[in-house]
Amino acid sequence: MTTPLPALPDTLPAEPLTLLGEWLEAGRTHSTAPDPWVMSLATIDADGRPSARMVLCRLYERESGVIAFYTNRESRKGLALAAHPVAAAVFHWADLERQVRVEGPVTESSAEESDAYFARRQRLSQLAAWASDQSRPLASRAEFERRLAEVTERFADVESIPRPPHWGGYRIAADHVELWTQLAGRTHDRAVWTRTGEGWSGTRQHP
C-alpha cells in the first residue's frame, strides 16, 4: 500500500511552482503508475471544438513553470495549437490521491531543444516519427508497416537519425495551477493559483 503523502499546507505559498515541482517529483518517485508523468492534454481545434488525449510530460522547469511535451506538429493537437496556442493539462495519481491541473499559453520548443530530445528517443520511436502521418486516415495497418519498413531501410546505415521537420516540442507556460488532494467522504483539499502581470495569487477552494 502506498504511504499517503502530505496534503496541502495550511498556509499556501505565494506561488505554486515550487510545490508543483515537488508534487511532480513525488509522482515520479512514489507512484506505482507505469508512466507517472503521463498527462491528459486538452486543446481547442480551429472550429472551437475541444479535444483531449494522453501525452508524456518530458520536462518541468520550476523557475518558469513550463511543462513540455513532444509530438507531430501536423497532428490534430499540433494543428489545434497552431490555431489556438493555449492548452490545459491534468496529472492524476490515484495511488497517491493527488491531482494537478495546469493551464497556460503554448509556444513551440526551439529546434535545438527538440533535436536534443529526439536524439534520446529509442530508435524505433525515431523511425515511427518519420513513418507516421499522425491523425491522418490510414488504409490499413499493413500500409503503416510498409511505410515503417521503408524508413527503416532508408536509415539503415545512419547511426543518428535526424529529427523530422514536422516533429518537435511544445512548452506550456503555467498561468493557472490547481493542486488537489483526495480526502475521505469527498472532503477534498484544493488550492488554485493564477498568474497575472503582477505575479501569482492563490486561494484555497471548496472541495
C-alpha positions as CSV (number, residue, x, y, z in Angstrom):
1,M,0.0,0.0,0.0
2,T,1.3,3.5,-0.9
3,T,2.0,5.7,2.1
4,P,-0.2,8.8,2.0
5,L,1.8,12.0,1.1
6,P,1.4,15.3,2.9
7,A,-1.7,17.3,2.0
8,L,-1.7,21.0,1.1
9,P,-0.1,23.2,3.7
10,D,-2.3,25.2,6.0
11,T,-0.7,28.4,4.8
12,L,-0.5,28.4,1.0
13,P,2.8,29.5,-0.6
14,A,2.7,32.8,-2.5
15,E,3.5,31.0,-5.8
16,P,2.7,27.3,-6.8
17,L,5.7,26.4,-8.9
18,T,7.9,25.0,-6.1
19,L,5.1,22.9,-4.7
20,L,4.1,21.9,-8.2
21,G,7.6,20.7,-8.8
22,E,7.6,18.7,-5.5
23,W,4.3,17.1,-6.5
24,L,5.5,16.1,-9.9
25,E,8.7,14.7,-8.4
26,A,6.7,12.8,-5.8
27,G,4.6,11.3,-8.7
28,R,7.8,10.2,-10.4
29,T,9.3,8.6,-7.3
30,H,6.3,7.4,-5.3
31,S,3.6,6.5,-7.7
32,T,3.2,2.9,-8.9
33,A,1.9,4.1,-12.2
34,P,4.0,2.8,-15.2
35,D,4.2,6.3,-16.6
36,P,3.8,8.7,-13.7
37,W,4.4,11.8,-15.8
38,V,1.6,10.9,-18.3
39,M,-0.9,13.7,-18.6
40,S,-4.2,14.5,-20.2
41,L,-3.7,17.3,-22.7
42,A,-6.7,19.4,-23.8
43,T,-6.6,21.7,-26.9
44,I,-9.1,23.7,-29.0
45,D,-9.4,23.0,-32.7
46,A,-9.7,25.8,-35.2
47,D,-13.5,25.4,-35.2
48,G,-13.7,25.7,-31.4
49,R,-14.1,22.0,-30.7
50,P,-12.2,20.8,-27.7
51,S,-10.2,17.5,-27.7
52,A,-8.1,15.7,-25.2
53,R,-5.6,12.9,-25.2
54,M,-2.8,11.4,-23.1
55,V,0.8,12.5,-23.7
56,L,4.0,12.2,-21.8
57,C,5.4,15.3,-20.0
58,R,9.1,15.3,-20.7
59,L,10.2,18.5,-18.8
60,Y,9.3,20.7,-15.9
61,E,11.1,24.0,-15.4
62,R,10.5,25.1,-11.8
63,E,11.7,28.7,-12.3
64,S,9.5,29.4,-15.3
65,G,6.6,27.0,-14.6
66,V,7.0,25.4,-18.1
67,I,6.0,21.9,-18.8
68,A,6.9,20.4,-22.2
69,F,5.8,17.5,-24.4
70,Y,6.7,16.4,-27.9
71,T,4.6,15.4,-30.9
72,N,4.0,15.5,-34.6
73,R,3.2,19.2,-35.3
74,E,0.9,18.2,-38.2
75,S,-1.2,16.0,-35.9
76,R,-4.7,17.1,-34.7
77,K,-3.2,18.6,-31.5
78,G,-0.4,20.3,-33.4
79,L,-2.9,21.9,-35.8
80,A,-5.1,22.9,-32.8
81,L,-2.2,24.5,-31.1
82,A,-1.3,26.4,-34.3
83,A,-4.9,27.8,-34.3
84,H,-5.2,28.4,-30.6
85,P,-1.9,28.3,-28.8
86,V,-3.2,27.5,-25.3
87,A,-3.7,24.2,-23.5
88,A,-4.7,22.5,-20.3
89,A,-3.0,19.5,-18.8
90,V,-4.1,17.1,-15.9
91,F,-1.8,14.8,-14.0
92,H,-3.6,12.2,-11.8
93,W,-2.0,9.8,-9.4
94,A,-4.8,7.6,-8.0
95,D,-2.5,5.7,-5.7
96,L,-1.2,9.0,-4.2
97,E,-4.6,10.5,-4.1
98,R,-3.4,13.7,-5.8
99,Q,-4.2,15.6,-9.0
100,V,-2.6,18.5,-10.7
101,R,-4.1,20.8,-13.3
102,V,-2.1,23.3,-15.3
103,E,-3.3,25.8,-17.9
104,G,-1.4,28.3,-20.0
105,P,-0.2,29.7,-23.3
106,V,1.8,27.4,-25.6
107,T,4.9,28.0,-27.6
108,E,7.0,25.7,-29.8
109,S,10.2,24.4,-28.3
110,S,13.4,25.5,-30.1
111,A,14.9,23.4,-32.8
112,E,17.9,22.7,-30.5
113,E,15.7,21.5,-27.7
114,S,13.6,19.3,-30.0
115,D,16.8,17.9,-31.6
116,A,18.3,17.0,-28.2
117,Y,15.1,15.2,-27.0
118,F,14.7,13.4,-30.4
119,A,18.2,12.1,-30.1
120,R,17.4,10.4,-26.8
121,R,14.4,8.5,-28.1
122,Q,14.5,4.8,-28.9
123,R,15.4,4.1,-32.5
124,L,12.1,2.5,-33.3
125,S,10.3,5.6,-31.9
126,Q,12.5,7.8,-34.1
127,L,11.6,5.7,-37.2
128,A,7.9,5.8,-36.3
129,A,8.1,9.6,-36.2
130,W,9.2,9.6,-39.8
131,A,6.7,6.9,-40.9
132,S,3.6,8.3,-39.3
133,D,1.3,11.0,-40.7
134,Q,-0.3,11.2,-37.2
135,S,-4.1,11.8,-37.1
136,R,-4.4,11.3,-40.9
137,P,-6.5,8.5,-42.4
138,L,-4.7,5.1,-43.0
139,A,-6.0,2.5,-45.4
140,S,-4.8,-0.4,-43.3
141,R,-2.3,-1.4,-40.6
142,A,-0.3,-3.1,-43.4
143,E,0.1,0.3,-45.1
144,F,1.8,1.8,-42.0
145,E,4.0,-1.3,-41.6
146,R,5.1,-0.8,-45.2
147,R,6.0,2.9,-44.5
148,L,7.9,1.9,-41.4
149,A,9.8,-0.7,-43.4
150,E,10.7,1.9,-46.0
151,V,12.1,4.4,-43.5
152,T,13.9,1.6,-41.6
153,E,15.7,0.8,-44.9
154,R,16.3,4.4,-45.6
155,F,18.1,5.0,-42.3
156,A,19.7,1.5,-42.1
157,D,23.2,2.9,-42.4
158,V,22.5,6.1,-40.4
159,E,23.8,6.0,-36.8
160,S,22.0,9.1,-35.6
161,I,18.6,9.5,-37.2
162,P,17.7,13.3,-37.7
163,R,14.5,14.8,-36.3
164,P,11.7,15.0,-38.9
165,P,10.9,18.7,-39.7
166,H,7.3,18.2,-38.7
167,W,8.1,16.8,-35.3
168,G,9.0,18.8,-32.2
169,G,8.2,20.1,-28.7
170,Y,5.7,22.3,-27.1
171,R,6.0,24.4,-23.9
172,I,3.0,25.2,-21.7
173,A,3.8,28.2,-19.5
174,A,1.6,27.8,-16.5
175,D,-0.6,30.7,-15.6
176,H,-3.2,28.7,-13.8
177,V,-2.3,25.9,-11.4
178,E,-4.6,23.7,-9.3
179,L,-3.4,21.2,-6.7
180,W,-5.9,18.7,-5.3
181,T,-5.7,16.0,-2.8
182,Q,-8.3,13.4,-2.1
183,L,-9.8,13.1,1.4
184,A,-12.4,10.9,2.9
185,G,-16.1,11.5,2.1
186,R,-15.3,13.9,-0.7
187,T,-13.9,16.4,1.7
188,H,-11.0,17.0,-0.7
189,D,-8.5,19.8,-0.3
190,R,-8.0,22.1,-3.3
191,A,-5.9,25.2,-4.0
192,V,-5.8,27.4,-7.1
193,W,-3.2,29.9,-8.2
194,T,-3.5,32.4,-11.1
195,R,-0.6,34.4,-12.6
196,T,-1.2,37.9,-13.8
197,G,1.2,40.7,-14.8
198,E,1.6,41.5,-11.1
199,G,2.6,37.9,-10.0
200,W,0.7,35.0,-8.5
201,S,-2.4,35.0,-6.4
202,G,-3.6,31.8,-4.7
203,T,-6.7,30.7,-2.8
204,R,-7.9,27.5,-1.2
205,Q,-11.3,26.4,-2.7
206,H,-14.2,24.3,-1.6
207,P,-13.9,20.6,-2.4
